Amino acid sequence: MLLYMVGWTSNRDGVFDVATEAATPVSITSADNGTDISLDFTTPDNVLDGGSYLRVRICSTATTCSTPHDVATDGEVEDHRIILDVAYDYGDAPESLGYNTLFTSNGARHRLGNTTLSLGSTIGDGDTDGFGDGTDDNGDATDDDTKW
């Protein structure tokens, strides 16, 4: 028997958007019984940190599973509480010299996820906060999350 599984996340706005918040549908066969199945999502640019929900449907046809809303003729639907944690790359100037680099100073930062645009040869790394001391000891901007 062939089944289909689809999931949707909400950007904390109370809506499961079919166009921007849906996972790539997955086909499941009896050979998948007892195995973990992964859903792949594209993260919208406007995602917000915090609590939200994930809705998952499993159905006998792709059409039945094509929407997070309404009645399905078969299958199952479940909602799960999730935490959306957006990763950022912070600026590299030292906070101690007044550059407002740390999160508490509303420091300059951008969301991670870009795979092509960079200043230099290294794509931005995830930081827990801005530069601690303003010194790039590794020579590749990966040590800028050191706290001071």
N, CA, C and O atoms as CSV, one atom per row, in Angstrom:
chain,resi,resn,atom,element,x,y,z
A,1,MET,N,N,0.847,-1.184,0.000
A,1,MET,CA,C,0.000,0.000,0.000
A,1,MET,C,C,0.887,1.239,0.000
A,1,MET,O,O,1.838,1.323,0.777
A,2,LEU,N,N,0.584,2.186,-0.854
A,2,LEU,CA,C,1.299,3.440,-0.957
A,2,LEU,C,C,0.546,4.511,-0.173
A,2,LEU,O,O,-0.659,4.694,-0.348
A,3,LEU,N,N,1.274,5.216,0.696
A,3,LEU,CA,C,0.700,6.307,1.485
A,3,LEU,C,C,1.477,7.587,1.204
A,3,LEU,O,O,2.581,7.548,0.660
A,4,TYR,N,N,0.894,8.711,1.577
A,4,TYR,CA,C,1.539,10.009,1.404
A,4,TYR,C,C,1.535,10.744,2.737
A,4,TYR,O,O,0.564,10.697,3.491
A,5,MET,N,N,2.649,11.425,3.009
A,5,MET,CA,C,2.756,12.209,4.241
A,5,MET,C,C,3.202,13.621,3.866
A,5,MET,O,O,4.128,13.813,3.078
A,6,VAL,N,N,2.519,14.597,4.451
A,6,VAL,CA,C,2.847,16.003,4.232
A,6,VAL,C,C,2.791,16.700,5.580
A,6,VAL,O,O,2.014,16.312,6.453
A,7,GLY,N,N,3.619,17.739,5.755
A,7,GLY,CA,C,3.603,18.533,6.972
A,7,GLY,C,C,3.603,20.013,6.649
A,7,GLY,O,O,4.044,20.429,5.578
A,8,TRP,N,N,3.109,20.790,7.572
A,8,TRP,CA,C,3.089,22.246,7.454
A,8,TRP,C,C,3.525,22.838,8.796
A,8,TRP,O,O,3.154,22.332,9.855
A,9,THR,N,N,4.300,23.894,8.741
A,9,THR,CA,C,4.625,24.654,9.943
A,9,THR,C,C,3.911,25.996,9.841
A,9,THR,O,O,3.539,26.433,8.752
A,10,SER,N,N,3.729,26.630,10.967
A,10,SER,CA,C,3.123,27.953,10.974
A,10,SER,C,C,4.162,28.964,11.424
A,10,SER,O,O,4.931,28.700,12.349
A,11,ASN,N,N,4.189,30.114,10.780
A,11,ASN,CA,C,5.110,31.186,11.140
A,11,ASN,C,C,4.565,32.006,12.304
A,11,ASN,O,O,4.677,33.232,12.327
A,12,ARG,N,N,3.977,31.310,13.259
A,12,ARG,CA,C,3.446,31.929,14.468
A,12,ARG,C,C,2.326,32.920,14.163
A,12,ARG,O,O,2.072,33.836,14.945
A,13,ASP,N,N,1.654,32.732,13.017
A,13,ASP,CA,C,0.572,33.642,12.651
A,13,ASP,C,C,-0.792,32.947,12.675
A,13,ASP,O,O,-1.791,33.538,12.264
A,14,GLY,N,N,-0.844,31.704,13.149
A,14,GLY,CA,C,-2.104,30.986,13.239
A,14,GLY,C,C,-2.572,30.380,11.931
A,14,GLY,O,O,-3.714,29.932,11.829
A,15,VAL,N,N,-1.702,30.359,10.928
A,15,VAL,CA,C,-2.069,29.845,9.611
A,15,VAL,C,C,-1.028,28.831,9.151
A,15,VAL,O,O,0.171,29.061,9.307
A,16,PHE,N,N,-1.479,27.706,8.583
A,16,PHE,CA,C,-0.601,26.771,7.885
A,16,PHE,C,C,-0.690,27.135,6.413
A,16,PHE,O,O,-1.652,26.756,5.745
A,17,ASP,N,N,0.287,27.857,5.897
A,17,ASP,CA,C,0.251,28.345,4.516
A,17,ASP,C,C,0.712,27.252,3.561
A,17,ASP,O,O,1.850,26.790,3.637
A,18,VAL,N,N,-0.176,26.843,2.666
A,18,VAL,CA,C,0.108,25.762,1.714
A,18,VAL,C,C,1.257,26.139,0.783
A,18,VAL,O,O,2.059,25.278,0.421
A,19,ALA,N,N,1.351,27.401,0.391
A,19,ALA,CA,C,2.359,27.832,-0.582
A,19,ALA,C,C,3.751,27.986,0.015
A,19,ALA,O,O,4.739,27.677,-0.651
A,20,THR,N,N,3.853,28.457,1.255
A,20,THR,CA,C,5.177,28.800,1.795
A,20,THR,C,C,5.599,27.996,3.016
A,20,THR,O,O,6.764,28.064,3.408
A,21,GLU,N,N,4.697,27.238,3.632
A,21,GLU,CA,C,5.044,26.566,4.881
A,21,GLU,C,C,4.853,25.048,4.815
A,21,GLU,O,O,4.769,24.389,5.852
A,22,ALA,N,N,4.786,24.493,3.603
A,22,ALA,CA,C,4.576,23.050,3.444
A,22,ALA,C,C,5.894,22.331,3.217
A,22,ALA,O,O,6.808,22.856,2.581
A,23,ALA,N,N,5.973,21.118,3.751
A,23,ALA,CA,C,7.119,20.255,3.479
A,23,ALA,C,C,6.953,19.621,2.110
A,23,ALA,O,O,5.854,19.583,1.557
A,24,THR,N,N,8.042,19.130,1.577
A,24,THR,CA,C,7.973,18.341,0.357
A,24,THR,C,C,7.246,17.043,0.683
A,24,THR,O,O,7.668,16.331,1.594
A,25,PRO,N,N,6.166,16.705,-0.029
A,25,PRO,CA,C,5.422,15.465,0.266
A,25,PRO,C,C,6.317,14.232,0.148
A,25,PRO,O,O,7.226,14.187,-0.680
A,26,VAL,N,N,6.044,13.240,0.985
A,26,VAL,CA,C,6.830,12.005,1.011
A,26,VAL,C,C,5.909,10.829,0.724
A,26,VAL,O,O,4.822,10.731,1.294
A,27,SER,N,N,6.343,9.936,-0.160
A,27,SER,CA,C,5.620,8.684,-0.413
A,27,SER,C,C,6.152,7.623,0.536
A,27,SER,O,O,7.359,7.520,0.755
A,28,ILE,N,N,5.242,6.837,1.096
A,28,ILE,CA,C,5.613,5.799,2.063
A,28,ILE,C,C,5.044,4.468,1.586
A,28,ILE,O,O,3.881,4.390,1.190
A,29,THR,N,N,5.861,3.429,1.625
A,29,THR,CA,C,5.399,2.086,1.249
A,29,THR,C,C,5.525,1.168,2.456
A,29,THR,O,O,6.041,1.573,3.497
A,30,SER,N,N,5.062,-0.052,2.320
A,30,SER,CA,C,5.153,-1.015,3.415
A,30,SER,C,C,6.603,-1.307,3.786
A,30,SER,O,O,6.875,-1.721,4.913
A,31,ALA,N,N,7.529,-1.102,2.871
A,31,ALA,CA,C,8.951,-1.295,3.177
A,31,ALA,C,C,9.453,-0.284,4.205
A,31,ALA,O,O,10.469,-0.516,4.860
A,32,ASP,N,N,8.740,0.847,4.349
A,32,ASP,CA,C,9.119,1.883,5.311
A,32,ASP,C,C,8.578,1.620,6.715
A,32,ASP,O,O,8.860,2.389,7.633
A,33,ASN,N,N,7.811,0.552,6.895
A,33,ASN,CA,C,7.222,0.241,8.193
A,33,ASN,C,C,8.306,0.132,9.266
A,33,ASN,O,O,9.281,-0.603,9.105
A,34,GLY,N,N,8.127,0.861,10.344
A,34,GLY,CA,C,9.073,0.817,11.457
A,34,GLY,C,C,10.300,1.685,11.273
A,34,GLY,O,O,11.212,1.633,12.097
A,35,THR,N,N,10.351,2.491,10.206
A,35,THR,CA,C,11.497,3.365,9.996
A,35,THR,C,C,11.102,4.811,10.245
A,35,THR,O,O,9.922,5.159,10.184
A,36,ASP,N,N,12.076,5.641,10.521
A,36,ASP,CA,C,11.839,7.076,10.674
A,36,ASP,C,C,11.691,7.708,9.296
A,36,ASP,O,O,12.459,7.402,8.384
A,37,ILE,N,N,10.722,8.575,9.145
A,37,ILE,CA,C,10.488,9.298,7.895
A,37,ILE,C,C,10.725,10.778,8.166
A,37,ILE,O,O,10.207,11.322,9.141
A,38,SER,N,N,11.504,11.431,7.309
A,38,SER,CA,C,11.808,12.853,7.475
A,38,SER,C,C,11.006,13.692,6.500
A,38,SER,O,O,10.749,13.282,5.369
A,39,LEU,N,N,10.620,14.855,6.948
A,39,LEU,CA,C,9.984,15.859,6.089
A,39,LEU,C,C,10.958,17.015,5.930
A,39,LEU,O,O,11.570,17.451,6.906
A,40,ASP,N,N,11.107,17.514,4.711
A,40,ASP,CA,C,12.001,18.635,4.434
A,40,ASP,C,C,11.189,19.897,4.184
A,40,ASP,O,O,10.283,19.916,3.350
A,41,PHE,N,N,11.531,20.954,4.922
A,41,PHE,CA,C,10.846,22.236,4.818
A,41,PHE,C,C,11.805,23.292,4.279
A,41,PHE,O,O,13.005,23.233,4.544
A,42,THR,N,N,11.289,24.246,3.533
A,42,THR,CA,C,12.023,25.444,3.176
A,42,THR,C,C,11.593,26.520,4.153
A,42,THR,O,O,10.405,26.815,4.283
A,43,THR,N,N,12.557,27.101,4.837
A,43,THR,CA,C,12.233,28.098,5.856
A,43,THR,C,C,11.917,29.440,5.201
A,43,THR,O,O,12.744,29.976,4.463
A,44,PRO,N,N,10.734,29.983,5.462
A,44,PRO,CA,C,10.391,31.301,4.896
A,44,PRO,C,C,11.300,32.391,5.466
A,44,PRO,O,O,11.758,32.290,6.604
A,45,ASP,N,N,11.557,33.432,4.672
A,45,ASP,CA,C,12.410,34.529,5.117
A,45,ASP,C,C,11.834,35.267,6.310
A,45,ASP,O,O,12.584,35.871,7.077
A,46,ASN,N,N,10.526,35.233,6.485
A,46,ASN,CA,C,9.892,36.011,7.549
A,46,ASN,C,C,9.610,35.190,8.804
A,46,ASN,O,O,8.800,35.597,9.636
A,47,VAL,N,N,10.266,34.042,8.950
A,47,VAL,CA,C,10.030,33.211,10.136
A,47,VAL,C,C,10.442,33.968,11.401
A,47,VAL,O,O,11.421,34.715,11.395
A,48,LEU,N,N,9.697,33.772,12.469
A,48,LEU,CA,C,9.960,34.439,13.740
A,48,LEU,C,C,10.351,33.409,14.794
A,48,LEU,O,O,9.831,32.293,14.804
A,49,ASP,N,N,11.274,33.790,15.684
A,49,ASP,CA,C,11.643,32.928,16.810
A,49,ASP,C,C,10.439,32.712,17.714
A,49,ASP,O,O,9.603,33.601,17.874
A,50,GLY,N,N,10.358,31.525,18.303
A,50,GLY,CA,C,9.348,31.274,19.319
A,50,GLY,C,C,8.519,30.035,19.057
A,50,GLY,O,O,8.794,29.271,18.132
A,51,GLY,N,N,7.498,29.842,19.882
A,51,GLY,CA,C,6.642,28.672,19.804
A,51,GLY,C,C,5.675,28.731,18.636
A,51,GLY,O,O,5.136,29.790,18.314
A,52,SER,N,N,5.461,27.596,18.009
A,52,SER,CA,C,4.536,27.497,16.891
A,52,SER,C,C,3.990,26.071,16.841
A,52,SER,O,O,4.051,25.344,17.832
A,53,TYR,N,N,3.459,25.675,15.689
A,53,TYR,CA,C,2.889,24.334,15.538
A,53,TYR,C,C,3.302,23.697,14.223
A,53,TYR,O,O,3.560,24.381,13.232
A,54,LEU,N,N,3.357,22.388,14.238
A,54,LEU,CA,C,3.599,21.548,13.073
A,54,LEU,C,C,2.374,20.662,12.894
A,54,LEU,O,O,1.946,19.993,13.834
A,55,ARG,N,N,1.815,20.655,11.699
A,55,ARG,CA,C,0.694,19.762,11.383
A,55,ARG,C,C,1.202,18.724,10.387
A,55,ARG,O,O,1.840,19.072,9.393
A,56,VAL,N,N,0.917,17.443,10.656
A,56,VAL,CA,C,1.323,16.347,9.781
A,56,VAL,C,C,0.093,15.544,9.407
A,56,VAL,O,O,-0.737,15.222,10.257
A,57,ARG,N,N,-0.017,15.220,8.108
A,57,ARG,CA,C,-1.104,14.376,7.617
A,57,ARG,C,C,-0.513,13.175,6.893
A,57,ARG,O,O,0.491,13.288,6.190
A,58,ILE,N,N,-1.151,12.025,7.075
A,58,ILE,CA,C,-0.829,10.830,6.305
A,58,ILE,C,C,-2.133,10.356,5.677
A,58,ILE,O,O,-3.149,10.229,6.361
A,59,CYS,N,N,-2.102,10.092,4.368
A,59,CYS,CA,C,-3.311,9.769,3.607
A,59,CYS,C,C,-2.996,8.734,2.532
A,59,CYS,O,O,-1.835,8.412,2.276
A,60,SER,N,N,-4.057,8.221,1.909
A,60,SER,CA,C,-3.872,7.222,0.856
A,60,SER,C,C,-3.632,7.833,-0.518
A,60,SER,O,O,-3.183,7.137,-1.429
A,61,THR,N,N,-3.924,9.129,-0.683
A,61,THR,CA,C,-3.669,9.783,-1.970
A,61,THR,C,C,-3.019,11.147,-1.731
A,61,THR,O,O,-3.230,11.777,-0.695
A,62,ALA,N,N,-2.233,11.585,-2.698
A,62,ALA,CA,C,-1.588,12.891,-2.596
A,62,ALA,C,C,-2.623,14.009,-2.566
A,62,ALA,O,O,-2.415,15.023,-1.900
A,63,THR,N,N,-3.725,13.838,-3.271
A,63,THR,CA,C,-4.781,14.849,-3.300
A,63,THR,C,C,-5.420,15.021,-1.927
A,63,THR,O,O,-5.664,16.144,-1.487
A,64,THR,N,N,-5.689,13.908,-1.253
A,64,THR,CA,C,-6.289,13.970,0.086
A,64,THR,C,C,-5.375,14.702,1.061
A,64,THR,O,O,-5.852,15.406,1.951
A,65,CYS,N,N,-4.066,14.541,0.897
A,65,CYS,CA,C,-3.083,15.154,1.795
A,65,CYS,C,C,-2.607,16.530,1.332
A,65,CYS,O,O,-1.664,17.068,1.912
A,66,SER,N,N,-3.220,17.109,0.323
A,66,SER,CA,C,-2.689,18.336,-0.262
A,66,SER,C,C,-2.985,19.599,0.533
A,66,SER,O,O,-2.461,20.662,0.200
A,67,THR,N,N,-3.797,19.519,1.560
A,67,THR,CA,C,-4.154,20.703,2.332
A,67,THR,C,C,-4.114,20.407,3.831
A,67,THR,O,O,-4.445,19.299,4.253
A,68,PRO,N,N,-3.714,21.383,4.626
A,68,PRO,CA,C,-3.726,21.201,6.072
A,68,PRO,C,C,-5.111,21.416,6.677
A,68,PRO,O,O,-5.290,21.261,7.885
A,69,HIS,N,N,-6.078,21.767,5.856
A,69,HIS,CA,C,-7.424,22.110,6.316
A,69,HIS,C,C,-8.444,21.101,5.808
A,69,HIS,O,O,-8.118,20.229,5.003
A,70,ASP,N,N,-9.633,21.219,6.266
A,70,ASP,CA,C,-10.793,20.472,5.774
A,70,ASP,C,C,-10.746,18.984,6.146
A,70,ASP,O,O,-9.807,18.510,6.785
A,71,VAL,N,N,-11.779,18.279,5.729
A,71,VAL,CA,C,-11.963,16.873,6.047
A,71,VAL,C,C,-11.227,16.021,5.018
A,71,VAL,O,O,-11.297,16.294,3.819
A,72,ALA,N,N,-10.533,15.005,5.477
A,72,ALA,CA,C,-9.920,14.020,4.582
A,72,ALA,C,C,-10.765,12.755,4.632
A,72,ALA,O,O,-11.366,12.443,5.660
A,73,THR,N,N,-10.809,12.036,3.533
A,73,THR,CA,C,-11.628,10.814,3.472
A,73,THR,C,C,-10.971,9.654,4.206
A,73,THR,O,O,-11.640,8.675,4.533
A,74,ASP,N,N,-9.668,9.749,4.469
A,74,ASP,CA,C,-8.965,8.710,5.222
A,74,ASP,C,C,-7.704,9.296,5.842
A,74,ASP,O,O,-7.413,10.481,5.681
A,75,GLY,N,N,-6.967,8.463,6.544
A,75,GLY,CA,C,-5.685,8.887,7.096
A,75,GLY,C,C,-5.772,9.408,8.515
A,75,GLY,O,O,-6.704,9.111,9.263
A,76,GLU,N,N,-4.770,10.195,8.855
A,76,GLU,CA,C,-4.677,10.749,10.199
A,76,GLU,C,C,-4.025,12.122,10.119
A,76,GLU,O,O,-3.217,12.380,9.228
A,77,VAL,N,N,-4.377,12.998,11.047
A,77,VAL,CA,C,-3.760,14.313,11.159
A,77,VAL,C,C,-3.366,14.519,12.614
A,77,VAL,O,O,-4.111,14.168,13.529
A,78,GLU,N,N,-2.172,15.099,12.815
A,78,GLU,CA,C,-1.697,15.408,14.171
A,78,GLU,C,C,-1.041,16.772,14.165
A,78,GLU,O,O,-0.401,17.168,13.191
A,79,ASP,N,N,-1.209,17.486,15.267
A,79,ASP,CA,C,-0.537,18.764,15.482
A,79,ASP,C,C,0.447,18.610,16.628
A,79,ASP,O,O,0.149,17.964,17.633
A,80,HIS,N,N,1.619,19.206,16.469
A,80,HIS,CA,C,2.664,19.141,17.492
A,80,HIS,C,C,3.192,20.542,17.757
A,80,HIS,O,O,3.415,21.314,16.825
A,81,ARG,N,N,3.391,20.866,19.026
A,81,ARG,CA,C,3.995,22.144,19.418
A,81,ARG,C,C,5.483,22.069,19.131
A,81,ARG,O,O,6.137,21.090,19.492
A,82,ILE,N,N,6.029,23.105,18.477
A,82,ILE,CA,C,7.455,23.163,18.167
A,82,ILE,C,C,8.009,24.527,18.556
A,82,ILE,O,O,7.254,25.477,18.764
A,83,ILE,N,N,9.319,24.619,18.654
A,83,ILE,CA,C,10.002,25.888,18.896
A,83,ILE,C,C,10.807,26.231,17.647
A,83,ILE,O,O,11.638,25.438,17.204
A,84,LEU,N,N,10.562,27.402,17.083
A,84,LEU,CA,C,11.318,27.884,15.935
A,84,LEU,C,C,12.495,28.691,16.465
A,84,LEU,O,O,12.306,29.683,17.169
A,85,ASP,N,N,13.693,28.273,16.131
A,85,ASP,CA,C,14.915,28.913,16.614
A,85,ASP,C,C,15.714,29.374,15.403
A,85,ASP,O,O,16.392,28.571,14.763
A,86,VAL,N,N,15.639,30.654,15.089
A,86,VAL,CA,C,16.302,31.209,13.921
A,86,VAL,C,C,17.767,31.471,14.250
A,86,VAL,O,O,18.077,32.095,15.265
A,87,ALA,N,N,18.666,30.996,13.393
A,87,ALA,CA,C,20.110,31.204,13.582
A,87,ALA,C,C,20.545,32.483,12.865
A,87,ALA,O,O,20.045,32.800,11.785
A,88,TYR,N,N,21.475,33.208,13.473
A,88,TYR,CA,C,21.964,34.464,12.925
A,88,TYR,C,C,23.481,34.479,12.856
A,88,TYR,O,O,24.159,33.768,13.599
A,89,ASP,N,N,23.999,35.294,11.958
A,89,ASP,CA,C,25.416,35.638,11.916
A,89,ASP,C,C,25.493,37.118,12.287
A,89,ASP,O,O,24.859,37.962,11.654
A,90,TYR,N,N,26.273,37.417,13.317
A,90,TYR,CA,C,26.384,38.793,13.825
A,90,TYR,C,C,27.586,39.508,13.214
A,90,TYR,O,O,28.491,38.885,12.658
A,91,GLY,N,N,27.566,40.839,13.333
A,91,GLY,CA,C,28.697,41.653,12.900
A,91,GLY,C,C,29.935,41.349,13.728
A,91,GLY,O,O,29.858,40.684,14.761
A,92,ASP,N,N,31.069,41.842,13.265
A,92,ASP,CA,C,32.347,41.468,13.864
A,92,ASP,C,C,33.086,42.586,14.583
A,92,ASP,O,O,34.167,42.348,15.120
A,93,ALA,N,N,32.539,43.796,14.611
A,93,ALA,CA,C,33.224,44.896,15.295
A,93,ALA,C,C,33.061,44.748,16.807
A,93,ALA,O,O,32.044,44.231,17.270
A,94,PRO,N,N,34.063,45.199,17.587
A,94,PRO,CA,C,33.992,45.037,19.045
A,94,PRO,C,C,32.924,45.925,19.697
A,94,PRO,O,O,32.864,47.132,19.463
A,95,GLU,N,N,32.107,45.303,20.502
A,95,GLU,CA,C,31.072,46.019,21.261
A,95,GLU,C,C,31.705,47.054,22.179
A,95,GLU,O,O,31.154,48.137,22.376
A,96,SER,N,N,32.866,46.719,22.741
A,96,SER,CA,C,33.524,47.596,23.720
A,96,SER,C,C,33.909,48.957,23.137
A,96,SER,O,O,34.151,49.898,23.893
A,97,LEU,N,N,33.970,49.078,21.819
A,97,LEU,CA,C,34.296,50.360,21.189
A,97,LEU,C,C,33.044,51.093,20.705
A,97,LEU,O,O,33.141,52.095,19.996
A,98,GLY,N,N,31.859,50.585,21.094
A,98,GLY,CA,C,30.616,51.275,20.792
A,98,GLY,C,C,29.964,50.895,19.475
A,98,GLY,O,O,29.118,51.636,18.975
A,99,TYR,N,N,30.340,49.752,18.898
A,99,TYR,CA,C,29.794,49.381,17.587
A,99,TYR,C,C,28.433,48.689,17.630
A,99,TYR,O,O,27.921,48.300,16.581
A,100,ASN,N,N,27.837,48.525,18.800
A,100,ASN,CA,C,26.519,47.885,18.915
A,100,ASN,C,C,26.462,46.579,18.108
A,100,ASN,O,O,25.696,46.443,17.153
A,101,THR,N,N,27.288,45.643,18.526
A,101,THR,CA,C,27.403,44.367,17.834
A,101,THR,C,C,26.621,43.264,18.533
A,101,THR,O,O,26.181,42.320,17.877
A,102,LEU,N,N,26.437,43.356,19.839
A,102,LEU,CA,C,25.772,42.299,20.592
A,102,LEU,C,C,24.250,42.355,20.435
A,102,LEU,O,O,23.693,43.398,20.092
A,103,PHE,N,N,23.592,41.236,20.688
A,103,PHE,CA,C,22.132,41.149,20.596
A,103,PHE,C,C,21.458,42.182,21.490
A,103,PHE,O,O,20.495,42.827,21.074
A,104,THR,N,N,21.955,42.344,22.718
A,104,THR,CA,C,21.340,43.283,23.669
A,104,THR,C,C,21.437,44.735,23.196
A,104,THR,O,O,20.711,45.596,23.692
A,105,SER,N,N,22.327,45.011,22.242
A,105,SER,CA,C,22.458,46.356,21.667
A,105,SER,C,C,21.799,46.436,20.296
A,105,SER,O,O,22.037,47.376,19.537
A,106,ASN,N,N,20.962,45.435,19.983
A,106,ASN,CA,C,20.342,45.334,18.665
A,106,ASN,C,C,21.404,45.319,17.573
A,106,ASN,O,O,21.291,46.006,16.557
A,107,GLY,N,N,22.450,44.508,17.812
A,107,GLY,CA,C,23.586,44.418,16.900
A,107,GLY,C,C,23.213,43.970,15.495
A,107,GLY,O,O,22.235,43.252,15.290
A,108,ALA,N,N,24.012,44.408,14.540
A,108,ALA,CA,C,23.805,44.031,13.141
A,108,ALA,C,C,23.908,42.520,12.992
A,108,ALA,O,O,24.844,41.906,13.503
A,109,ARG,N,N,22.942,41.912,12.289
A,109,ARG,CA,C,22.928,40.467,12.093
A,109,ARG,C,C,22.041,40.139,10.905
A,109,ARG,O,O,21.219,40.951,10.481
A,110,HIS,N,N,22.219,38.947,10.382
A,110,HIS,CA,C,21.338,38.456,9.327
A,110,HIS,C,C,21.029,36.997,9.587
A,110,HIS,O,O,21.800,36.287,10.234
A,111,ARG,N,N,19.901,36.562,9.080
A,111,ARG,CA,C,19.497,35.166,9.236
A,111,ARG,C,C,20.390,34.279,8.389
A,111,ARG,O,O,20.793,34.651,7.286
A,112,LEU,N,N,20.693,33.106,8.916
A,112,LEU,CA,C,21.458,32.134,8.143
A,112,LEU,C,C,20.550,31.426,7.151
A,112,LEU,O,O,19.327,31.488,7.268
A,113,GLY,N,N,21.133,30.769,6.197
A,113,GLY,CA,C,20.384,30.045,5.193
A,113,GLY,C,C,20.862,30.383,3.797
A,113,GLY,O,O,20.643,29.609,2.865
A,114,ASN,N,N,21.515,31.529,3.636
A,114,ASN,CA,C,22.084,31.912,2.362
A,114,ASN,C,C,23.262,30.979,2.043
A,114,ASN,O,O,24.107,30.735,2.905
A,115,THR,N,N,23.319,30.469,0.837
A,115,THR,CA,C,24.423,29.577,0.459
A,115,THR,C,C,25.274,30.143,-0.665
A,115,THR,O,O,26.203,29.478,-1.122
A,116,THR,N,N,24.983,31.345,-1.117
A,116,THR,CA,C,25.739,31.886,-2.254
A,116,THR,C,C,26.311,33.275,-2.021
A,116,THR,O,O,27.325,33.619,-2.628
A,117,LEU,N,N,25.709,34.074,-1.177
A,117,LEU,CA,C,26.134,35.458,-1.000
A,117,LEU,C,C,27.030,35.580,0.222
A,117,LEU,O,O,26.633,35.208,1.326
A,118,SER,N,N,28.242,36.103,0.028
A,118,SER,CA,C,29.140,36.271,1.173
A,118,SER,C,C,30.119,37.404,0.911
A,118,SER,O,O,30.377,37.764,-0.237
A,119,LEU,N,N,30.655,37.956,1.973
A,119,LEU,CA,C,31.738,38.933,1.898
A,119,LEU,C,C,33.011,38.144,2.154
A,119,LEU,O,O,33.334,37.859,3.308
A,120,GLY,N,N,33.725,37.790,1.124
A,120,GLY,CA,C,34.890,36.930,1.248
A,120,GLY,C,C,34.539,35.514,0.825
A,120,GLY,O,O,33.507,35.285,0.194
A,121,SER,N,N,35.396,34.566,1.171
A,121,SER,CA,C,35.224,33.199,0.690
A,121,SER,C,C,34.432,32.312,1.642
A,121,SER,O,O,34.127,31.171,1.296
A,122,THR,N,N,34.089,32.804,2.831
A,122,THR,CA,C,33.401,31.987,3.825
A,122,THR,C,C,31.961,32.452,4.004
A,122,THR,O,O,31.716,33.631,4.258
A,123,ILE,N,N,31.006,31.528,3.872
A,123,ILE,CA,C,29.597,31.843,4.129
A,123,ILE,C,C,29.446,32.119,5.631
A,123,ILE,O,O,30.150,31.516,6.441
A,124,GLY,N,N,28.538,33.021,6.007
A,124,GLY,CA,C,28.336,33.378,7.406
A,124,GLY,C,C,28.086,32.173,8.296
A,124,GLY,O,O,27.393,31.232,7.907
A,125,ASP,N,N,28.650,32.208,9.481
A,125,ASP,CA,C,28.485,31.129,10.459
A,125,ASP,C,C,27.450,31.534,11.489
A,125,ASP,O,O,27.184,32.723,11.669
A,126,GLY,N,N,26.863,30.561,12.165
A,126,GLY,CA,C,25.900,30.849,13.209
A,126,GLY,C,C,26.577,31.324,14.471
A,126,GLY,O,O,27.501,30.676,14.963
A,127,ASP,N,N,26.132,32.440,15.001
A,127,ASP,CA,C,26.695,33.003,16.220
A,127,ASP,C,C,25.634,33.056,17.309
A,127,ASP,O,O,24.450,33.245,17.031
A,128,THR,N,N,26.069,32.887,18.544
A,128,THR,CA,C,25.150,33.039,19.656
A,128,THR,C,C,25.007,34.497,20.052
A,128,THR,O,O,24.055,34.866,20.740
A,129,ASP,N,N,25.953,35.333,19.620
A,129,ASP,CA,C,25.934,36.756,19.905
A,129,ASP,C,C,26.992,37.414,19.036
A,129,ASP,O,O,27.647,36.728,18.251
A,130,GLY,N,N,27.179,38.737,19.154
A,130,GLY,CA,C,28.174,39.452,18.370
A,130,GLY,C,C,29.590,39.178,18.842
A,130,GLY,O,O,29.817,38.420,19.784
A,131,PHE,N,N,30.538,39.814,18.164
A,131,PHE,CA,C,31.960,39.637,18.482
A,131,PHE,C,C,32.227,39.981,19.940
A,131,PHE,O,O,31.726,40.985,20.448
A,132,GLY,N,N,33.008,39.159,20.605
A,132,GLY,CA,C,33.372,39.451,21.981
A,132,GLY,C,C,34.466,40.483,22.058
A,132,GLY,O,O,34.362,41.453,22.809
A,133,ASP,N,N,35.545,40.276,21.265
A,133,ASP,CA,C,36.697,41.169,21.384
A,133,ASP,C,C,37.059,41.853,20.071
A,133,ASP,O,O,37.981,42.668,20.049
A,134,GLY,N,N,36.361,41.547,18.972
A,134,GLY,CA,C,36.652,42.175,17.685
A,134,GLY,C,C,37.853,41.594,16.981
A,134,GLY,O,O,38.286,42.141,15.967
A,135,THR,N,N,38.414,40.497,17.486
A,135,THR,CA,C,39.592,39.891,16.879
A,135,THR,C,C,39.223,38.569,16.227
A,135,THR,O,O,38.667,37.682,16.875
A,136,ASP,N,N,39.531,38.440,14.953
A,136,ASP,CA,C,39.257,37.220,14.206
A,136,ASP,C,C,40.475,36.299,14.313
A,136,ASP,O,O,41.307,36.252,13.406
A,137,ASP,N,N,40.572,35.567,15.428
A,137,ASP,CA,C,41.737,34.705,15.687
A,137,ASP,C,C,41.856,33.549,14.706
A,137,ASP,O,O,42.960,33.062,14.462
A,138,ASN,N,N,40.730,33.094,14.132
A,138,ASN,CA,C,40.764,31.957,13.216
A,138,ASN,C,C,41.009,32.366,11.767
A,138,ASN,O,O,41.287,31.509,10.928
A,139,GLY,N,N,40.912,33.654,11.460
A,139,GLY,CA,C,41.125,34.127,10.106
A,139,GLY,C,C,39.988,33.799,9.155
A,139,GLY,O,O,40.134,33.951,7.942
A,140,ASP,N,N,38.848,33.348,9.691
A,140,ASP,CA,C,37.734,32.992,8.810
A,140,ASP,C,C,36.377,33.424,9.364
A,140,ASP,O,O,35.348,32.922,8.913
A,141,ALA,N,N,36.352,34.325,10.312
A,141,ALA,CA,C,35.133,34.884,10.904
A,141,ALA,C,C,34.283,33.841,11.623
A,141,ALA,O,O,33.085,34.058,11.809
A,142,THR,N,N,34.870,32.714,12.031
A,142,THR,CA,C,34.099,31.706,12.746
A,142,THR,C,C,34.263,31.801,14.258
A,142,THR,O,O,33.619,31.053,14.993
A,143,ASP,N,N,35.109,32.700,14.731
A,143,ASP,CA,C,35.269,32.814,16.184
A,143,ASP,C,C,34.633,34.087,16.722
A,143,ASP,O,O,34.948,34.515,17.832
A,144,ASP,N,N,33.736,34.701,15.943
A,144,ASP,CA,C,33.163,35.973,16.361
A,144,ASP,C,C,32.021,35.861,17.346
A,144,ASP,O,O,31.385,36.863,17.672
A,145,ASP,N,N,31.746,34.653,17.829
A,145,ASP,CA,C,30.702,34.530,18.831
A,145,ASP,C,C,31.264,34.380,20.244
A,145,ASP,O,O,30.541,34.018,21.173
A,146,THR,N,N,32.556,34.661,20.397
A,146,THR,CA,C,33.185,34.619,21.718
A,146,THR,C,C,32.676,35.786,22.550
A,146,THR,O,O,32.712,36.935,22.109
A,147,LYS,N,N,32.206,35.490,23.744
A,147,LYS,CA,C,31.696,36.565,24.599
A,147,LYS,C,C,32.847,37.206,25.374
A,147,LYS,O,O,33.833,36.542,25.691
A,148,TRP,N,N,32.720,38.468,25.669
A,148,TRP,CA,C,33.748,39.178,26.432
A,148,TRP,C,C,33.268,39.501,27.796
A,148,TRP,O,O,34.002,40.100,28.583
